[in-house]
Amino acid sequence: MDGVGIIGAIIIGILAGWIAEKVMRRNHGLLTNLIVGVVGAFLGSFVATMLGFDTGSGVIPSLLTATAGAILLLFLLGLFQRRRA
């Protein structure tokens, strides 16, 4: 999340977590959305870098990367939860 600052990162994390929550048809609270969004941002940035994509800087690229990472995170968590049950 280059160039957005700490407040911007929090807002982007909440938005990314909320979007991922809706896409994956889950129901979380604000704090969980923030955590999923911020962890998703790191995960999305890591995966994009490993695949050779430039994630860019600014609000929109950060939101897209964080959302993609958050969706991937929720997908992976869903796989582990199904295995345990």
N, C-alpha and C positions, 0 to 999 in steps of 0.2 A: 504494500500500500504506500507506494512512493508519493511524496508530495501532498498528502492530505492532512497530516497532523494527527494528534491523538484524538481529538474530538471527532474529526472526520473519519478516523479509523473505527471509532465506536459506532458512529451512525451507519457507516458502510457495513460493519459487522452485524448490526441489528437487522438492517435491510436484507443482507445476504442470507442470514439465518431465517428470516421470515419468508423470503421467496422460496428457499429450499424446503421449508416446512410445508408450504402450500403445494409445491411441485410433488413432494414425496407423500403428501396427504397424512401429515403428522399433526400433533397438537402439543405445542410447547409454550412455555412462558417467555417473557421478555429476556430474562437472564440467560436461559438456555439458548434462545435465538442468538444472543450476543456471543456466547461461547462457541456455538456451532459456526457462526459466521466468521469469527476471528480464526479459529482453528482451520476452518475451510479455506480462508485466505492463504494461510501458510501452506496447506495441502495443495491447493490449486496452483499457487505460484511454483511450488516444488515440482509438481507433475508437468506443468507447462514448460518449465526450464529444462527438465529432463527430456522432453519431447522436442526441444529446440525452438519453442515459440517465445516471442518477446511479449511479456505481459503489459508493457507500457507503463505510463505513470498518469496520475490524475484520478478523478472520481469514477468515471465510466469504466475504464479498463480495470480499476481496482474492484468495482462492484461486480463486473462480469467474472473476474477471476475468483473472487471470494464466493460468489454464488455457485459457480461450477464446482469449486472445492467443497463447499458445504453440502451440495447435492451428493457428491461422491462420498463424503464422510457419512451422511445419513444412510446411503445405500450400503456401505460397508458395515455400519453398525447394525443395520437390519439383517444382514447375512449372519452375523455373529449371534444375534438374539434368536433367530430361527433355529440355529444349530443347538443352542442350549435347551430349547423347549422340547 
